[in-house]
Amino acid sequence: MVKVCTLSLTCCAGCLSSLVNAGEELVNLLGDVDVVYSTTFMDTREIPRVDLAIVEGGVRTEEDEELLRELRAKTETLVALGICATHGGVTSLGNILSLKKLLEERYTMVHSASLPELKDMMYPICTFVDVDCYIPGCPPMPNLITKTLKSLIRGEKPERFREVVCVECPRKIVPVKPGRLYGIYEKEADPKICLLSQGFVCLGSLTRRGCGAPCPTVGFTCFGCRGPSDPLLYRSRDLHEVLVRATSGRTGIPVEEVRRELYRNPFVFHAFIFSKKVERFKSKERVI
């Protein structure tokens, strides 16, 4: 029986919730493993030695780093689950401000010995430890998680998804000239035409597929939660500029205008905040 543990660092716990939503697939998976440690689902105190560890969330506190390093020393295979653990994610939007300014502007300054000490930034877990497998997503789809974990438990190499979300999206790319960029709620989208072609800021043309494109399929723009696709991960050092030029080429809007509009809203790039530093990945072939 494979011994498994889960660890939740700074996060919303949505990635492990997605795993729970796998339903019957999760039941089948649990038949092959023995979950011996999980702060989310069990009343446990000490991390034992395990065969497989699943980590969601990033490192924002000193306690996060200590737990992560202890877990890495006690496991054979460590899996980063979700965009916060793999790239920094939405929680790393706080990196836009200094820690002092962030606390002063967004929170009441509280000094207590019982609170964990905050780091200067939010970090993906590969900043501190070696990671054997990355499953990005916000959250990753349930079937993607279970399928990957089953492969790892059997000692097999998990399936990788190298192409972009557009490959899975049913919308058609057509030469439409929208005139300007739109927020997703500013106008009604044509249900059959590519959202980017219509002027909506969609990151599907940059983002790794594997989710099944549920967001653009129902009319919501892809916000990049699967991180950059293989061509970008291997070749590009400036993902923001790639998005600017892709948006300009698809919409006909001048590059400078696109650049100006996109940089007004850093949320557009939250899933890619740490992706510019692709050397953080010890092995890019480990990104599912």
Phi, psi and omega in degrees: 000130181281126178275127186233146172223159174236149179222129178252118177264215179288112186189184177258358182070015181289334183288317176291329175296323177296321177298318178298327181287358179292345174063238184299324179298323178292320178300316178296321180294319182295341177290343182254359185226163174235106181282112187253349179206128176196111180291341180279321189245351185224155175268085182236153185245320185242142179278118178273177173284134184224167177272325184221129179238135179246122183243124173249151180091164179252185183257110178240342182236163176296325178296321176305312182296318180298314179296319181296315180294322178296317180295318180299323180288343185248008182231152177278316183233127181244127182248127173269118185250116176096158188294332178293319180285326186272322187232344187120314171068192184297331180294339180278003171300336177295343180291347179296329179251157172292158181301316181298313181292323179300313181292323182289323185273328188250340184223163172277130180293118180237128179249116181209138179292343183274348181271144179292148179282127182280146172275170182292333182215172171268131184237145168291157190290338181290353174295332188245333183221162174285138180243133183271334182205132178249128175239085182287161179150160181221077349273170172298149180294144183307315183291330177292320180295309184295320180297318179293315181296322178299318179297316181295318180296326180276359181078018181261161178277122182295153176293136177254150179244108188265332186276183184266166182300329180305331180298327182265348185280133182281352182289151183262135176276117181229156181283082177254139179248094186287340179092323177204174178270148182234149167283157187297339182257006184278334177205163180281132182271144172293127186290350184248347186256143177314131182296322179295321177299332181273000177098002176277141182281096181244131183265014183300330182284355179244339193268143180297132178283182181125346180272338185092007178056048182292328183290301180296334179300322182262006175102009177252135184294145173292129180252017170082024187289350176267001179076180185289146177288169183305313181303322179285319182298326183273325193250332189257138174252356180224083184293328179299316181292325176299317179295318179303311184287326177294319179294317179296316181295323183281329186257341184082004179279135181307145184305314183297323179292317178298314181301317181296317182291317184292322184283355174287338185233094181295343180299330180305330187252012191301323183287347184251009188306317181262358185287340179297328179268072187293345179291349177298330180282117182297326176212114182294339179290353179269357179275118185279000000 
